[in-house]
Amino acid sequence: MESTNKIAILGANGKAGKFLVNEALEKGYQVKILTRNSNNMTITNENLEVIIGDARDFFAICELLKGCQTVINAVGQPKNEPYIFSTVTKHILKVMKGFEIKRYILISGGSVNVAGDQRIVNKIGAHLFKVFLPKMMQDKYKELQIIQSSDVDWTIVRLPFVMDGKGIGKIKESLVDMPGIKIKNGDIAPFVIKQINSERYVGKCPFISN
């Protein structure tokens, strides 16, 4: 896998995003982020570049990904707007192809069920999300199909309920079931940043939890 020096992060102002930015900077990466409002970003660092724009804007994605070797997508859903997940990923993958970027890491929820999942609780949970949030899940599965049919080195990190706060420093990982019901958002970033140059979960959808 190609060594990465510069990464692009979408959703940097979200629950997990700020921890992702800090973790990446602490590990010595150059980081580019996309935000609609620069006032929301309180982190300052000479290795941090802020791009103002919307993740649904193809040209904003082009500007963000320029010069990067890895893309981390932690975009959340804007309130009272059509679901954006598949649109954002479609733009990202198109730009990645143009720039010959290979590594794509998506932060997603445990409600997305993939082939190989075993635990019945996960499957019931995924079914309930389909019942109560059908449009969201339709868009999430569309996003999944787009990623799985791409030729990038992708990883989809699936999360349980995310709680605010510093991490406890220990997580559980599984490819077949959600190992716990919650995770501190400070524990997400170390796992995700570690995946940048790791092939362990390429083409896979690991669950992580505390």
Phi, psi and omega in degrees: 000138182297137178290139184252132173248325183236132180236151174255134179236124173256142183084029185293341179264003183276185183304314181267337189301315182296324177292323178298315180298311180300316181296317180296317179295319179296330179275003174092009178280150164276138188232133171245135178234155177245126179217148178279341182218109182294339180293340180280346182263109184265353181277132174236134182197142181295341179263012180248126177243128183254125176253127179270125180170180183249138183296342178277353181268113183304320184287331174293321177295321177301314181295321181295314188279347182302123177087000182264157177247347180218145177238129175244121183251109177240030184296135174262174182268120175298145182292141173058033177229157177302150183297137191249354192302309184291325179296314181297313180296321178300315178298314182301311184294326178294316180291321177302319179297317180296322181268001181058044175267134187254332190262123180229124179238123181250134173265122184224182181261162179287355181285347179277119182262131179235164179302132180105343176297137187246323189289128184296329179299318178298317183292323177294316179300316178298321179295319180296321177298322178297325181287313188268337178228062188297321182291320178297313183292326176299318180289323178295320179288329174296317177300316179301315181296321178299316181293313183295335180266002180274172179249021177271167175272091188257154171219133175249115180267118184259129187247151169274206177296128183263126179251140179292145174134164177297150180290160177265354174088002180224132176227162173250147180233146176202148175261352187240341176202158178286117187282351179199173186262351182208166176208140173286138183294340175288345179267350180286314188301312181303320179295313184296312182297327178296332182286346185306312182249021179250142178262000187304316184247022177295130182075018183228169185233073183292143167272144169224150177201171171279000000 
